[in-house]
Amino acid sequence: MSKSRLLIVEDDADIANMLQIFFSGMNFEVDLAPRGSTALEKTRTNLPHLIILDIMLPDIDGFEVCRSLRTNIRTSHVPIIFLTQKDERHDKLAGLELGADDYITKPFDIDELRLRVSRAINRAEQQNLTDPQSGLPSGRLIEDHLRRIIRQQNWALMDVRIANFEPFKDAYGFVAGGDVLRFMAMLINEVLDEMGTPNDFVGHAGGDNFIVVTSQAAAPAIRQKLKTRFAEEVLSHYNFMDRERGYLLLPGGENQQVGLMKLSIGTVTPAEYQFADIREITELASEARRREG
């Protein structure tokens, strides 16, 4: 099972380091941000499963960080726990009204914090809100987003699948497979940061299948950029021999050759179709992806 990723936003170095050591020992992957602006940047490049957020930060306060995360479609689903010295009732209510999942005041019990962190992550996964490997929105959140856009115009949905992912995972193991899925999530977010808008949506439908919703105008360039960068950067996940050959040799009597991973992307827009329900959107996008081959 892959590690859950925590982003700890805390300007007190002693507290931040203590939390990093503790949660790393609990098998979490931990990243630190001493400033609010740094936290916002880190969420764009490597989406965490949960954010532990101080309110009093040296640049922008935690309330503003929370507000920014909640109003950005790509980060709105990430659980947030405030950890702060501000123990006034109105501060707690303000944090919860902004969409924080929990509010803990300092000094705090480290084991209680661990339980609340684990509970928030498990709740998101059990409610089918996030994928446990990529941290991206999954089943229910994807469906909710499709229901919001189905009557709108000027959007494009891309059905993105990693071709030859399963043979790769069979050859290299599930840990390497998880690394590829996290790489894919990071790649999509980086490309959208460069070429899209904060209103673009990224989801992980499961396994090797991802969903991107962007503007109709930006979709062709984003599609090409994803395919180009993936083809170049996924090579680092293979060993030297497989890279040089350009294919995998699967074990067995005939040493079957399987090509290296690549992206297959199908795109649909409301300019091409009128959709009766969200299932039609995903079916037509899957059909477009299969036609690409």
N, C-alpha and C positions, 0 to 999 in steps of 0.2 A: 504493500500500500504506500502511495506517495506521501511525502510530508506535507502538512498544512503550512502555508506561508503566513507569517505574521509581519505586519509593519508596525513598529513601535515609534510613535511620534512624541519625543520627550527631549527637552533641552537640558535637563539635569543629567549630566554624564554618568554619575554614580547610579542613579535609578535605571537609566537606559542600559548600562552594562550589566547590572544585576539581573534585569529582566531578560536580556539576551542570553546570559549564561544559564538562567533557570529554564527558559523555554527551549533552548537548544538541547538541554539535558532531557527534556520531555519529548524529544524527537520532532520539534517544530523547526522549520526553516525561518530564521529571524533576520529581518533587515531593520536598520535604525534610520531615523530622520530627525535631526535636531531642530529643524525649522519647518513651518507649515508649507512654504513654497517647495521645499525639498520633498515633502510628503506627497504633494500633488504631482510632482514630476515622477517620483518613483511609482505611483499607481498607474501612470501611463505606460511605463516601460515593463513593469513586472507586477501584474495584478495580484494583490494579496487575498488570502481567504478571509482575513479579519484585520482590522486596524485598532490598535490601542492608542488613544489620542488624548494628549494633555490639552488643557484649554489655554494656559498662559504660555505662549511661545514668543520668541524674540521678534518675529516679523508680523505674520497674520495670526490671529488667535484661533484656537481650536474650533470655535463656533463657525468661523468663516470657512475653515477647511472642511468641516462637516457639510456646510451649506453647498460648497462647491462640488463636493463628491456626490451629494444627493441630487443635484440638478444636472449632472453629467450622465447621460444615458449609459455610458460604458462603465461607470463606477457606482451607479445608484443602488446596486444590489449588495454591495460589500458590507458585511456587518461592522459596526463601529461601537467600541466601548470607550466612553470617556473615563480617564483616570486623572483626577485633579484634586488640588487643595481647595477649590471653590466648592464649599459645602452648603451654600445658601439654597433654600428651596427653589427660589426663582431661577437660579443657575441650572439646577437639575431639570426643572420643567422646560427651560429654554433648550437644553441639550436634547431632551426626549422629543420635543416638538419639532426639532430640526431633522429627526429621523434616526437618532442614535438608538442602538439596541439595548444599551445598559449604561449605568453611570455609577462609578465607584470613587469614593473620596480617599485621599491620603490622610494619615497612614492607612495601609491596606494589608489584608491577609493574603499572602502570595498564593496559598492553596485555594482560597476562595476565588481569586482572580483566574487561576488555571481552570477551575470548574466552570466559571462563567464563559471563558473563552471557548472551551471545548463544547459547552452546551450551545453556544451561538453558532458555531461552525456546523455541528451535527444537525441543528434545527434547519439550517439553510439547505443542507444536503438531503435530509429526510423529506423536506417539503418540495423537493425537486426544483430548487431555486438555483443551485450552482453545481457545476461539475467538480467532483473531488480532486481531479488531477489538474485541470487547467484553471479552476477558479472562475471560469466564465459562467454567465447565465445559462441555464439549461432548460429542460422541458417546459415548466409552467411559465417562466419568465419569457421564453421565446414565444410561446403561444399568446401571452398577454400583449407582447409588442406587435405581433402580426394582427391581432384584433384592432389595435390602435391605428395601424396604417392602412388597413384594407380599403377604407373609403377615401383615403387621401390620394394625392397625385404626386408625380415627379420623384418617386422613389424607385429603387432597384434592389431586389433581393438576389444575393448570390449564394448558391448551394455549393460549398467548397468541400471536396473530399480528397484525402491523401491516398492516391493510388499506390498499390503495393505496400501498404502499411502492415497488413497482417503477415505477409511473408517476412518482412523486416523484423517484426516482433517475434516471430517464430525462430528466426536465426539468431537474433541478438538478445532476446529476453524482454520481459515486461518492464524492467527498470529503464532500459534504453527506449522502449516504446513510450513510456511516460515522459521521458526527456523530449522526445519528438513532439508530443502533444503540447507540452509547455512552450517549446520553441515556436510551434505554430501559433499559439495564442499570443505570444509576444510579437511575432512577426506581423500578424494582422493589426494589432494595436499600433505598432510603429508605422505601418503603411497608412493607416487611417489618420494618424497624427500628422503625417506629412501631406496627404492628398485629400483627406476628408474633412469632416467637421465634428465637433463634440456631440452632435445629435445622431451620429452614426451608431449603429447597434452591432454588437458582436455576440454570438451565442455558440455554445458547444452542444450540438444535438446528440452527441454520444459517439464513442469510438473515434473513428477517423473523420467524422462529419462535422463541419462548422457552418454557421450561418452568418452572413454579413448583410446588413441593410444600410444602404447609403443613398446618395442622390443619383437620379438617373443620369445626369450629366457627368458625374465623376466616376461612375461604375466601370466604363471600359478601361480607363487608365489605371484604376485601382486593381482591376482584374489582371492586367498585364504585369503590373509591378509585383503583385503577389506571386505570379507564376515564375517570373524571372528571378526574384530574390530567393524563393524557395529552392529552385533548381540549383542555384549557386551555393546556398548556405547549408542545405540539408546534407551535402557531401561530408561535412565534418562529423556526422553521426555514423559514418561507415569507416571500416578499417582501410588501410592503404591498398590492400589487394583488391577489395571490392570496388573501391573508387577507380583504380586503374583499369579493371575489367569492364566497369560500367554496368555490371549486373551481379546478382547473387546466384550462387550455386547451392540449391537446396539439397540437404542430405537425402539419400535414397538410391535406389538401384540405377536410375538414369541421370542423376545429377541435373535435375531440372533447372533451367536458367530463368530467373525472374528479374525484370528490369528494376532499376533504382526507383525510389519514391519520387513522385511528381504530383502536381496539383491538377485536379480535374474540376472545372468550375462551370456551372450552369447559371444563367441570369434570366430573371423575368422582371417585367415592369408593367405598371397599369396602363401604359401606352399601347402595349401589345395585347393585353387580355383584360377582360372584366371578370373579377373573381366573386364567386357566390359565397365561399367560406374560406377559412385559412388553410384548410386541407388542400384546396385547389392550388394555392400559392406554392406550397411545398412540393406537391406532385408535379406541377409543371416545371419547377426549378430542377427537380431531380431528373425529369425527362430531358431537359436541355443539357444537363451535365452528362447524361449517358450518351446523347448524340455526339458530344464532343469526343468521347472515347478515351 
